[in-house]
Amino acid sequence: MSLPPPPIVVSLIQSIRARPILWDQYQRTHIINEQELKLIKAVDKVPKDKRIAIVEGEIEDYARLIVGDAKGSQPGLLERCAKRVEFIQYLLALAVEICEDVPSFVISLTNHSDPYSHLMSLLDHTDAPIPIISSYLLTTIMSSSLSKSRTDEATKQALPTLFKYLSGISSNPNETNLQDLTVQSYVLLLRNSFARTTFWEMGDETMKGLTEVIETAAAGSKGGRTTDVGTTSSVANISSGSSASTALLSGGGAGASGANLKQGGVNLQLLYHVLVGIWQLSFEEEIAEELDAKYDLIPPLVHILRSALKEKILRVSLAIITNLINKAPSSNLPSLLLSRLLPLLTTLKSRKFTDPDLTADLDTSLTALESFQLTQTNFDEYATEIRSGHLSWTPPHRNQDFWKKNARRIMEENNGELVRCLAKWLIESEEKLVLAVAAHDVGVLVKEVPEKRRVWDGVKVKARVMELMGDSDPEVRYESLKAVQEFLRYAFGG
C-alpha cells in the first residue's frame, strides 16, 4: 500500500535535486569512496526506468549506501556525513525517490537490524527540510515493516517518537502542508494492531489533531456545504485491520476533482485522510468502545455523513460507523440512535449506489439500529440523551405523560445520575439549546417530584437557573424563569 508523497515533500525534493552536487570533489576529499561515487552517479539525473533497473540489480548496495550494512556494524553515508547539510538533503531526497520507484528497496531497508536510529536523530536537525524529508522516509520504511506478520523491536521502539514528531509539526492548523504530511503519514503507519494501540495510548497528543479536523468540518458544514459531482470511489470490504488501508485507498485517493474542494472549511482530501485514520483505529475493539466516550465523535461524524455529497466521504464515514457498531455495539448504538442516524440511513437506503460494499455497510448499520430501537423505551432514549449532553427538543421533553410516568425514576436512577448530568450541562455547557432544554427539565422535575427539590440545591442548580434568567437568549431566559417559578412555589412550604 502506498500514497503519493505529500506536496511539501515533493516540493522539497524537486528543489534539492535541481541543485548540482560536486560528487568528484567529495570523493577526492575522501568523504565518499569510489564505490559509493559510482552508485550515486549511476542513478543521479537518469530516466526513471533506467534508475529502477540499476537499483533492482544492486539493491543491497543501495541499502548499504543509505543506512549501512544489515548487521549495523558499518554506518551508511547519512550517518558518516551528518554535518554536511547539502549532502544529507541530497541523500534523503534520493532515498525517498528510490523508495517510491522500487518497492523491493524499502523491503531491503527493513531487513537492516536498525534502519531508524540515525534517521530519528535527523528529526531534530536545525535545517528545516531535513526533518520533514526524514519523517517521510521513516514513515515509508516503518509502514513496510508494520505490514509484516510480526513487528520487530526496532520498529516498536521508533514508532512512538515518529508519532510524537508528526503530531508536533501539525499542531498549527494554518500549516496546511505539514497537516497533510502528518495525516497521510498516520494513514500509512496505522497498519496493524500494535501501531493503532500505540497511537491511541498517546491520547490527545495524537488524537487531538484528527478530532479537531472532524469537529471543524462538521461545524462548518452546518452553514453550508461544498458539493462535488466528481468520480465516485469504491472501497473493498475487509475482515481484518492489516489490509484496511490498502482496500480503502485503492479507490479513494486524491484526484484533480477533489484537490481544492472543501467541506465545512476543511480541504476535502485532508478530511478524507483523517476519516481513513479514524476508520483504521476503529478496528481495535478497545478503541471502538472508547472513541465516542472520550472524544464525542459520533455527533460530528453523523453530521459529516449527512452533509457529504462526495461519495468517498460518505463511504468512509459509513465504514467507521459500521465498525463502531460491529466492534462495540453496546457503547455506540445509544449515541448513534440519539444522533438521528436511523432516519438518515433510511434516506440513504433509497438512493442508488453502485458500490456493493457501501450498500453492505448501509444494510448492516440500518438493521442494527432498527433492532436496537425496538429494545428502547422512551425512558431509555431520554437517559441516553441526558448522559450524552446533546440535549434538544426531542419528544419526551414536551410530553406530559412521559413526565408523569418517569419523573421520579429520573430523580432516583443510579443514585441521581441523571440529576447530576442535568446539573453538569446547565453549569458547563455554552450551547443555548442545551441550556434551555436542561432548564425546562429541571422545572418539570421540581413540579412532578417536589419533595426532592432540595436535591437541586446540593448540585447548585437552583442558583444556576436564577442566573440564567438574565441570559442573552430568550428561550434560555423563558425556561429558566419557569424553573425558578417552580422552586418558588414551594419556597415557603418547607
N, C-alpha and C positions, 0 to 999 in steps of 0.2 A: 504494500500500500504506500502511496506517496501523494503529495500535493505539490503543485508548482511552488518554487521558492517565493516567499513574501516579497512584495515590491521593494521594500527597503534593502533587502539582501541582494536582489537583482541589481539595483541601482549602485550599491557599493561595489559589487564585483565588477560591473562594467567599467566603473571609474578606475578601479585598481588595475584591471587587466589592460586598460588603454595606455597605461604609463610604461615606458621602456625600462627594462631592468638590465644592468650591466653584468650578465652572468659570468662572462670570461674574467672580469675583474674580481668577482667573488671567488672564482676558482684559483686565480693567481695568488690571492692573499690567503688561501687555504681555509676559507670559510666553508666552502664545499669542495668535495673531491671530484675527480674526473668522472667517476661512475655516476655520481649524483647530477653533475652538469649534463651528462649525456641523457639521463632520464628526463630532466626538466626540459631541455631543448627539444626532445623528441615530441613533446605534447604542447609546447608553447606556441600559440598562434598558428595552429594547424586545423584543417577542417575537422568537424566533429566526428565523422565516420572513421577518419584515419586515427584520431586520438583514441576512440573506443577500441579499435583493433590493436593499437600499441599497448594500451593499458591491460586489456584482456590477455595479451601474450606475456606480460611481465607483472602480473597483478601483485605478487608478493613483494617484488622490488619497490613498487609504488607505495604499498602499505608501509614498508620499512622506511621509505623516504619521509613519510609524514609523521608516523608515531613510533618509529623504531622497530627493533626486531620483536618477534612474537613473544619471546620469553621476558622481555623488558630489560635485558642486560645492556643493550646499546640504544641510546636515545635517538630520536628522529631529528630532522632538521628544525622543526618547530621549537624543540627544546634547546638544541645546541645554539640556535641563533636568536635566542629570546630577547636580546637587547636591540635588535635591528628591526625597527618598525616596518620599513618598506618591505623587507624580506618576509616578515611574518604575515603581513597583509597579503602578499602575493601567494604564499603557500596555502593560506586559508582559502583564498578565492579559488585556487587551483583544486584543492581538495574537495570543495563544495561542487565544483563543476564536474569533476570525475565521479563523485558520488551520484550526481543526477544522471550522468550518462551511462555509468557502469554499475549496476546493482551488485554484481559479484565483488566489486571493490569494497563496498560497505560491509559485506559479509566477512571479507578478509580482515577488515579493521576490527570487527567484533571478536575475531579469534585471538587478538592480542591479549596478553594477560591483564593489561590495564590501559586501554586506549584513551582514558579520560583525564588522568591526573594533571597532565600539563595543560590540556585544553581548559580544564576547570580553572586553573590559575590565570588564564587569559581573560576570564570573565571580570577580573579586577584591573585589567590593563587601562592605563590612562589615555591611550589613543582610542577615540570613540568608535571607529569602525571595527576594531579588533574584538571587543566583547560581543558585539552584535553578530558578526560572522561566526565567531567561535560557538556562540549559543546555538546557532542553526546547525553547524556541523555536529555538535554534541547531540542535538535532537535527532539528527539523521542517523547517527551511529546507535544511539540508545533505542530508537524506535525499532531498528533491525534486531537488536539484542533482545528487546522485550517481546518480539514475535516468536522467540524460541520457546520450546516446551518448559524450559527451566530458566529462571532469571539468575544470572551469575552474581557473585558478591560485589564485583567492581561496579556493576550497574546499580545494585541496591544501595551502595554507598554514595554514588554520584547523583542519583536521581533527585533526592530532596534539595540538594544545592542548586541544581538546574531549575527546579520548580521555583525556588526562592528568588533566583535571579530574574526569571521571566515575570513573576508577579511584581517584582520591584520596578522593572522598566516600564510596565504598563499601568502604573498607579495613577498617572496623569491622563485623564480621558481626552485631553487635547492632543496628545501624541498618538494620533491615529495609526501611523505606520508601525510604531512599536506595539500598539494594541493588537494590530493584525498579526505581527510576528508572534506575540505571546499566545494568542488564541489558536493559531494554526499549529504552533508547537505543542500545545496541550493536546490537540486532536491527534497528532502523530504519536504522542507519548502515552496516552491513556489506553494502551493496547491490551493490558492484562490485569488480572485482579490485584497483583502487587502494586502496579502503578496507580490504579484507581484508589486503592485503600491508602496509599502513601499521600496522594493528593488530598483526599478527604480528611485525613488526620491532621493535615496542616491548617485546617479550619479556614478562618476568614482570610488568612494570608493568601490562599489560592482561590477560594470560592468567591470572595467579595467582588473581584473583577468580573466574573461571569454573571453573578446575580444582579449586579448594577446595570449591566447591559440589558438584561431581560426586563428589569423594572423600568428602565428608561424607554425601551421600545413599547412596552405595554402602556405606560402613562402617556407617551406622546401620541400613540395611536387613538387615544380617546377623543382627540380633537380633530382627527382626520387621518387618512392613510394614503400612502402612495400605492398605486396599482401597477401591475405589470402583467402583460399577457404573453410573456416570452415562453420559451420551451419548458415543458414540464420535466420533472425528474422522477426517476424510478429508484427505489431502494430495495435491495434484496432482503427478504426476510431471513433472520438469523436465529440460531438457537443457542449460541454461546458468545461471550463478550470478545473473545480473541479475534474474531473476524469482523467485529462490528463496524469499525471504521472503514474497512475495505468495502463492505457492502453499501454503506450509506453514501460514501464519497464517490462511488463508481458512477452515479448519475446526478449528483447534486453539486458538482464543482462550480467554480466561478466561470462566468462567460461574459461576453460583451454585453448581453442584455441585462445583466444584474450588477455591473461594475459600479454604477453611480446611483442606483436606486436606494431609497431609504424607507424604513418603516418606523414610524414614531420617532423620527430624527436619528435613527441608528442605521448606518450603512447595512444594506441587506445581506451582503456576503459576510460581514462581521457577525451579524445576528445569526446567520445560518451556522457558522462555525461554532459560535457559543452554544447554540442549541445542540449541535452534534456532540460537543464536550459533555453537556448535561446528560444527553442520551447515553453516552458511554458509561458515565458514572452510575446511571440508574440500573445497570446490570448487576450491581452488587446489592444484595438483599438488605444489608445494614444501611447502606446509603439511601436506598429507596424508602426505607422505613423512616428515616430522619430528615430527608431533603425538605419536605414541606414544614415539618415541625421546627426546624432550625432557621429556614430562610424564607418561609411563607411564599413558596414558589408557585403553588398551584393557581392562585388567582391571576397573576400576570401571565402565566403560561396559557391559561384558558383564554385570556383576552387576546394574546398574540394569535392563537388558533382562530379566534372569532374574526379577527381583523385581517388575516393574511389572505391575499388573493394569489400570491406566488405559490405554486403548488409545493415546491420543495420546503418552504417554511411550514406550510400546513402538514406536510408529510412527517417531518422530523418532530414537530410539536406533538402530533398524534402518537408517534412512536414512543416518545417519552411517557406520555400518559398511559399507554398500553403497558409499558414496563412497570410503572408505578402500581398499576392495578395487579399485574401478574406477580410481581415480587413482594408487594406489601399491601394487600387489599384492605386489611383492617385499619391500617394507618392512613390510607389515601382515599378510599371510597367516600367517607363522610365529607371531606373537603371538596372532592370533585363534584359531588351532588350539590353541595351548597353553592358552588361556583356556577351553577346553572349550565353545567356541561351537557346534561341529558337532552334538553331541547335543541342545543347546538348540534349535537351528534345526530339527532333525528333529522334536522335540516340538511346536514351534510350527506346523510344517507340517501336523500332524494336526488343528489347530484350524480352525474355520470363520471366516474373516474376510470381511467384506463389501467392504472397501476393495481395489480391484484394484491400486492402486499399492503397498500394503503387501505383498500377495502376490507382486507382481513383484519387489520388493526381496528378499523372503524366498527366492524361487526363484534369483535372481542370486547371493546370498550363499551359499546352500546348495550350488549347483552349483560355484562357485569353490572352496569349502573342500573338497568331496569330491574334486575334481580335484587339488587341491594335496596332499591327504593321500596320494593314490596315488603321488606322487613322493617321499614322505618315508620314509627308513629309520628304524629305532629310534635310530640314532646322530644323525640329523638332529634328531629330536624332542628327544632328550636335550640336544644342544648348544643348541638354541633355549631350552630351559628354563633351563639354566645361565647363558646370556647375559642372560636377562631378569631374573634374581634372584627369580623367583616359583617357588621350589622347593617341591615337595610330593611325596608318596609315589606318584608315577606308576610304572607297571610296570617300567621299566628299573632303577630303584634296587634292587629286590629280586630281580632276575633274574640268576642266576649265569652263565648262558650269555652274556648281554649283556656282563658284565664281562670274561669270558674272551676274547671276540671284540674288544672295543673299548677296554679299559683303556689299552693302550699308545698307541692313536690319540688318546685323550682327553688323555694326558700331552703328546703331541707336536703336536697340532693347532694350526696357526698360531703356531708357536713358543711353545707353552704358554699360549695364550689362555684355555682353559677352566680351567687350573690357577689363573691369575690371577683369573678370575671367582669360582671357589670361595673363594679366599683373601679376596677383597673382601667377599663376603656373610658369611663367617664373622666377619670383623673389624667390619663396619659394620652388619649387619642387627640389628634388635631383635626380629624375629619368631622365636618359639621353634621353629616348624615349619621355617623356613628353616635355622636353626642346626643342628637335629637332622639334617636331610637332608644338609646340607653336611658335617657331621662324619662321618656314615655313609660318604659317598662318598670322603672323604679316606682313611678307614680301609681301604676296599676297594682303592683305588688303590695305597696303600702295600703292601698284601698282594700284589696282582697284578703290580706293577711295582716290586719292592723296590730295584732298582739305581738308581732315580731318586728315592729317598726324600729325598735331600739338597735336592732342588728345593723341598720344602716348608719347609725351614729358611730358604731365601732369601726366601720370601714371608711369613714369620713365622707360618705355620700351626701348626707343632708347638707353639709356646708358647701359641697361642690355644686349641687343643683341650685342653691341660693346664689352662688357666684355666677352660674351660667344664665341666670335671669337677665344679666346685663351683657350677654354675648352679642356680637355683631350680626349673627344670623337670626332671622325672625323665627324660623322653625325651632331652633335650639331654645330661644327665649320662651316661646309658647309652651313647649313640652316641659321645660324646667319650671315654669310658673305653675303648670298643672300639678307637677310632682310636689312642689312646695305647698300648694293648697292642701294636698292630701296629708302632708306632715302636720300642717297647722290645724287640720280638722280635729286632731287628737292631742293638740298641744296642751290643752287644759284638762284633759281627761285622765292624766296619769300614765 
